[in-house]
Amino acid sequence: MAALPSIPCIPRERRLFLRSTLRDGQPDRRQVFIRGPFSGIMWLVLCMKKLSWAPAAALVAFLLLPAGVPPSAQVPGRGIRYVLDLTRAAEGEVGVTLSATSASGGLALRMEESFGNGLAVDLPSHVEDLRAEDGNGAKLAVSGDGDSFYVQGNGEITVSYRVRLSDYRAETPYLQSIAESGPPWPYFPHASRSFAYLPGFAILMYPEGQREAAAEVQLVMPDGWEFLPVGDGIPVTAQALLADPILAGEFYVHREDSFALAFPGPTAPAPGTVRELASRMAPVLEKARFLSGGEGRGSEDELTFFFLQGGEGDRLEDAFYPLESYSRTVVIPMPAGADVLSDACLEAATRGAIRLFLARAPRLKTEAAWFSEGASWYLQGLLPYQAGIWGNSLFWDRFSLRYESYRQARASDMTSLAEAGVGASLSREAAAVLSCGGAAACAAIDAELRTLPFAGDLPSLLRDISGLSAGKEGLGNAEIASFLETRTGRSWASFFSDYVQGGREIPPSSFSTLKVAPGVSSALPEQGSPGSTSLPEWILLAAAVAVVLLIPFLLEPYTMRPRKPGFLDKKLRDYDRS
């Protein structure tokens, strides 16, 4: 058989190109381009040079018509081009240039007004010096109203503006107090002379109705900076850029198969410390990935853990507020002096990953926010235990701290779990009820599930719920209770009426039956078929069966009367006659 012609390898970062330009006679690599889905044309041309026309035609058909869908259906819109000038980020501003095409007499633009449940608000108020021009450089009229902007013109339109990176605020005094104290608030942009952390929703406008349009981003950065791409393999669209922070600067990055750990260069721990942290996080992340309904390592599960270090202190303290996840980035805000190998740091990273995966499930109503919040705060300790990172006593110690926070919060605020979804943005007590009380409720549900045959456990319940379909309003407490009743064959009405909708305190007895056996190094049973038997029990059972079966053969030589084949059948027939 004739040897096949060689084909150029597809680079893993095939949508990330460094375009070199001459600057003082040397290549200038400060400009980084992130291309959209059609940036592989150069690779395709190289392939066609290597192949004859027939294989080349087949390759083109395979690339352009996946699953029989025409290319126009793959990426709606004509594409958006962004240029981000980060050279003045340390001085508190970022320049943004947006280019798009209008064929209807004008270009309508949007910018997110807020993010999450009031975690960052009034984002368009940070836009300054807004201008627009057409393809010939002629100035165009621009008007704005809140989060909406309109440019009058046709054809290629370029919009430029500056984003002021200061004076951001959250919606409520309680959230603002958290944002202004301690580590950097992960929902505000941050910049220094060593890096820029820019949530996409806080700096980017996008053409109305083109959130899913292909996008191309060029970063102009100070010397020595690099761009840290997030979610390799994910098509670059306006929505993808809005859903994650843009990270650029001097970083120390440690990469594993399915995740990366990134630190600002000046405050990065020693490489050995980062490797130790990665070794602890790898098995925990495998457990967390189970929640998303898929255990594969697809590109959608390649996460970046960014440690947003800053502020004074040497400990990572609990901060209770309604968590909101990015798409493929887990941000851990922490004091620059905090130990990344601490139990609190592992919990924070685990909690962020859990929340990210749960965000891919059907949306929950505000009344059911305790379910996702509580699951994150409960499993942040259970998963390290199941992964063999923590022991039995440490899991219970960490869980007891959160249960005590729940009881202390209830002493001054009798908010129910269902009501805490609204109050969590207003006070620490309501936020603690939502997070820690939700954790107690999830522990009670987990304990009950584990006592029932074929009911599984909380992680498997969350996985199954991720496959449900929900309407525009999302899943509420009634739907969760109904799902539990179908799964267990028992009524959960009293549990939800007393502890979720009602104001009764969840007692320790509700989760005291949780089977976390002392002296077993493997923690709780691994996920598998419901009611599976642990390894030591299988060994004992197998040994007992073997002993029973071997006894007759071991005693045979000492009876002096060897058994003949069929002796048992003869004995049974004699017994029947009698």
N, C-alpha and C positions, 0 to 999 in steps of 0.2 A: 504494500500500500504506500502511495506517495505521501511524503511528509506534509503535514498541514503547514501553511504559511504562518509565521509568527505574528501575533497581534499585540499592539502596545498595551501594557497593563493600565487598568483604570486606577488612577490614584484615589486613595481613601478620602482625602479632602478634595474631591474633584470640583467642588464649587467654591473653593477658596484659592484665589490667584494673587500673586504678588506682581504688580505691574511696575517694572523698574523704569525710571526716567533718569536722565543725566542731570546731576546737580553738582556743580563744581568739578565736573569731569568724572564723577563717580556715580554709580547707580544709587538712586534714591528709593529706598524700600519703605518709606514711611507711609505710602499709599497702599492700603489693603482693600481689595475688591472682593465682595461676596456676591456671587452670581446666582441667578435664578435657575430654573430647571433646564433651560436650553443652552447653558454655558458649556455643555459637553460637545458642542459642534466641532471644536478643534480636535478633540480626541477622535470623533467620528471620521474626520478628514484623514487623520493619520492611519486609522484602520483601513480606509478604502484604498490608501496608497499601497497597503500590504496585500490586499485581497484582489481576486479577480472580480469581474462585474457581478457574477451570479451570487457568490457568498456575500458581497457587499450589499446587494439589493435585499437579500434576506436579513442582513443585520439592520439595515435602515427600517425595514418593515417591523422588525422586532422592537426596535427602540421607539419608533414613533407611534405605533399602534398597540400599546399594551392592552390585553384583554378586549381587543376589538373596539376600543374607545377612540374616537378621533382626537388629534392633538388639541383642537380648540376647546375640547371639553376638559382637558387636563388642567389648564391654568387659565381661568377666565380673565378677561381684561388684557390690555396691551402692555402691561408692565409699568412699574414705578421705579424711578431711580433716585436714590438718596446720596447726598454727600454730607458727611459729618465732619466738621472741623473741630478737633479736640485740642488744638494748640493753645487755646486760652482757657481750658477747663480748670486749671489750677487757680485762675483769676475769677472763676465763678460764672463762666458763660460757655455755651456750645453753639456753634453756627450750624444751621441745617439748611440744605438746599434740596428741594423736591422737584423732580421733572416728571410730567405726565402729559398725556394727549387728551384734548377735548375736541369733540365733534358736534357738540350741541349748543354752541354759543357761549359756553362758560364752564368753569371747573369748580364744583362744589367740594369742599374739604371738611374733614372732621378731625377733632382731637378729643381724646377721652377726657371727660369732665372730672372723673374720679376713678378710684380703683378700690375694689373690695367693698366692705361694709364701712366706708368712711375712713379707710386707712390712709388715703391721700386724696385731697379734694382741691378744687379750683386750679386744676392743672393748666388750662389755657391762659390763665392770668400771668403766667411766666413767659409768654411769647412776646417778644419785642421786635421792633424794626421790621415789620412784615412788608415785603415787597413782592412784585411779580412782573414778569416780562414775557414777550412772545419769542418765537424762534428767531426773529430778526433783531432782538434786543430792545424792542419798543416797550415802554412801560405800560402796564395794564392796571386798571382800577381794581382795588381789593376792598372788600367789606367784611366785617365780622360781627357775630352776635353770639356771645357765650362760647360754646364748643363748636360752632359752625362758622365756616369762612367761605367766601365766594369770590372767584376771579372772573372777570369779564374778558373773554377772548376765545379764539379757536386755535386748533392745531397744537403744536408743541408749546407747552407753558412751563415756565420755571418759576418756582416760588422760593423765596429765601427768607429766613428769619433767625433770630437769636433766642436761645432759651436761657433764662436767668436761673442759676442753680442755687438759689438761696431763698430763705423765707417760705419754705414749703410748710404746709400745715395739714393736720388730720381734722376730722369733722367734729369731734367732741373734745372737751377739756381733758377727759381721762386718757383718750388715745394720744392727745398732744403731749400730755405729761410723760407718757412712755417714750414718745418720739424724741423728746428734748433731754431725756436723762439716760444715762448708761450708754450701751453700745449704739452704733449708727442704726437708724430706723431703716429697715430693708425696703421700704416702699417709697423712699425719697431718693433722688439722685445724690451722689457723693463724688467729689473729685479732689485730688491733691496733686502734688508734683510727681507722684509715683504711679497713680492709676486713676481711672475714671470708671465709676459704677453708674450706669445710666439705664434705668427701667425704660423699655421701649414705649410704654404707654404715656410716659411723662414728657417725652421730647419729640415724638413723631406725629405729624399729621398724615392723613391718608385720603385719597379721593373717595368720595361717597360711593358706596356700593362696590368697592374694589378691595375689600379686606383680604380676599383670597387671590388677588392678582399677583403674578410673579413680581419679585422685587430684586433690586440690585443695590448694594450699599458700598460706598467708598468711604474709608476712614482716613482722614489726614491727621497724623499723630506727631507728637514731639519725638525727637531723636531718642532711641533706646526703648521706645514702647513697642508692644506687640498686641495684636488682636487675639482674644481668646474665643474661638468659635464654640457655639453651644448646639448640641443636637446634630452631630454630623449625620448626613443621610436624609435629613428632613428638608423638603423643598422650601426654598426661601420665598416667603410671601409676606405681605404687609401684616397679616395676622400673626405669623410666626415672629416677626420682629417686635410686635406689640406685647407678646406674651412672655418675653424673657428680657432680662437685663442685657445691655450691650457692655461687654467687659474689655477694657483696653488699658495697657500700662505695663509695669514691670511686675511679673508674676513668677511665683514658684509653682509649678504644676507637676503633680504625680498622677500618672494614668494607669488604670487597671482595664480589664477587658470590657467592663460595662459601666464604668464611672471614672470620673477624674476629681481630684482634690486640688483646689486652687487657692493660693494665699497671696496677698500683696507682698511683693518681694522684700521690702524693708522689715516687715514684721513676721516673716515666715519662720516656722519652727525648723529645727535641724532636720536634714533629710531622713535620718534614722527614725526620728519621732513621727514624721509623716508616713513613713512606710509601716510603722507599727499601727498607726491609726487606720491605714488602709486595710491591713490584715484583720483588724477587728470589724471594720465596716463591711467587708466583702460578704461574709456569711449572713450578716444581718440584712443586707440589701437583698440577698436572694430570698430571704423570708418575706420581706416587704413586697417584692415584685409579685408574689403569689396573689396579693390583694387586687391587682389590676385586671385579673381574669386571664392572664397569660404569663407563662414562665419563661418564654423565649427571650433571647437577648437581641431583640430587634432594635433598630436605630431609635425608635420612639422611647426605648427604655434606657438609652445611654444618657446618664445624668451627670451634671456638673455640680459638685458641692463647692460653693464659694464661701470662704470664711471672711466675712466683712468685719475686719478688726478695727477697733478704735475706741476711744474713751478711756477713762481711768478704771482701775480695779483689777483684781487678779482672780475673780470668780465669776462664773456664768450663773446668774440667778434666774429663777422662773419669772417669766413675764406672761400674764394671762390676758389674752385678747383674742378675738375671732381670727384664726389663721386664714390666710389666703395664699394659695400656691401659685408659683410660676409654672410654666409648661414643662421645661426640662432642666431647670436650675433650682437647686435647693440652697437657699442663702441662710447661713448661720451667723447672725450678728453676735459679737462677743468682744469683751475688753481685750485690748492688745496684750495684757499680761496674763490672761487666763490660760490654763493648761488644756491643750487640745486632747490629751489622753484622759481627762477627767470623765467621771460617770455622767456629769451634766452635759458635757459636749457630745458624748455618744448618744445620749437621749435626744438632744436637740437635732442632731443629724438624722437620727432614726425617725423622729416625729415629723420632720420636714419631708422625708421620703414617703412616709405613710400618707401624709396629707396630699402630696402630689399624686400618688397613685389613686387615692380615693376620689380626687377631683375629676378623674376620668369616668367615674360611675355616674349614674343619673343624679341630677341635681336634687338636693333636699330643700324642703321648705324651711323657713326660719324656725318654726316650732320644732323641727327635727334636727336642728344644728348640733344638739348635744350628741347625736349619734356619731357623726364624723369627728367632731372635736374630742369626744370621749374616747373613741377608738384610737385616735392618734396618741392621746396621753396615756392610755392603758397599754397599748402595744409597744410604746417606746421603751418600756421595761421588759415586757414579756418576750419580744423578739430577740433581744440580746441573750436572754436566758435560754430560749429555745435553740439559739445558734451556738450555745456552749461558751459564750463570752462571759456571762455572769453566772454566779451560783444561786442556789435557792434563796438563801437569806438576803442577798443583795436585792434580788427582785422584790421580795416582800418589804424590805426596808424602804426602797424607793417608792413603791406603791403606797405604803403607809404614810409617807410624807404628803402625798397628794390627797389621800383620804382625809388626813387631818386638816389640810387646807380647805377642803370642802366643808368639813364640820365647822371650822372657824368662820368661814364666809356665811354659812347659814345662821350662825349665832346673831348676826346683825342684818341679814337680808334673807327673808323667807321665800325668795324667788324660786319658782318651780323650774325644772329643767326645760320645759316647753317655753316658759317665759324668758329664760336666760338668754335665748338667742337674740332677743332685742336689747336687753339690758347689758349684755357683755361689752358693748361699746361705750357704756355710760359710767360704769363703776367697776372697781377691782373685785368687789364681792360677787356681783353677778357674773363676771368673767370667770372667777374661780369656780362658781357653781356650774357654769357651762363646761369648763375644761375638766376639773377634778371630779365634780359630781357626775358628769358624763362618763368619766373613766370608771367610777364606782358602778354605774348602771351597766356599762359594757362588761365589767368583770362579773357582775351578777348574771348577765345573759350568758356569758362564756361558761360560767360554772354550771348553769342549768343544762346547757347544750351538751357538755361533756358527760353528764350523768345519764343521758338518754341514748339508747341504741340508734345508730344511723342518723343522729342529729348533727354530728360533726362538732365544730367549735366556732368561735367568733371569726377567725380569719376565713374559714370556708364559707361562713354566712355572708361576710362582706364580699367575697369573691362572687358568690351567686347573685347577690343584689346588684353587682356591677353589670350583670347581663340583663337586668330588667329594663323595660322601657317606661319612661315617665312622661307625663304631659308637660305643658308649658310651666305649670305651677310646681312640678317636682313631686317627690315622695314626701308624705307626711307621716305622723305617728300612727295613724290608722293603717296605712299601707305597710309600715314596718311590723306592727303587731299582727296583722293578717298574715304576712309572710312567715313570721315566727310560728303562728298557730298551724299553718299548713305544714311547716317543716317538722314540728315536734308533736303534733296531735294533741296539744294542750292549749288551754285558754290562757292568754297573757293579759286579759282585761284588767284584773286587779293590779298587776304590776304597773301597767301604764297609768291607770287611774290614780293609784296611790303615789308613785314615785316619779312619774314623768309629767303627767298633767297636774297631779296634786302636789301638795307641799310637804308630804312626809319625807323624813330623812331616810336614806338608804342605809339599813343596818349592816354591820359586818357579817351577820349570819347569812346574808343573801349571797355572799361570795366565799364564805368559809369552806364550802365543799369543793372549791377549786382544787383539782388534783395536781398539786405541785409537791411531789413526794420528796421528803428529805433523804439525802444519801444517794440519790440517783444522779449521776453526772450528766446524763443526756437531757435533763430538763423534762418538759412535757413531751408526750408522744409526738413524733413527726406527723406532718399532714399526710393523710392517706385515706384509706377506706374507714368509715366511721366504725368505732368500736374496735380498732385494731389493737392487738396485744403487744405490749412492750417487749423488747429483746430478752431481758432476763426471764420473763415468764415463758417465752417460747423455749428457751434453753432448758428450763426446769421440766416443762411438759414433754419435750423430746426425750430427755434423760429418763423420765418416769416410764414412758412408753417403751423405750429400749430395754429397760430393766425387766418390765413385765414380760416382754416377748422373749427375752434371753433366759429367764429362769428355768423353763422346762429343758432347754438344751444344756444348760450348765449342770442340772441335776441328773441328766440322763445316764452318765457313766456310773453314778453311785446307786442306782436303783437295782442293778444286776438283772433287770428284766427289760431289755430294750423294747421300745414301742415299735409296733409294726405299722406300716402305712394303713390308714383307715381306722385306726383304733378308736378315734373319737366318734366317727360315724356309728361304729358298732355299739359303743356305750350308749349313744343317744337312742338307737333302735331298741336296745334292751330296756332302757328307761321307759320308752313309749309302750312296750308290751306290758310292763308292770303297771 
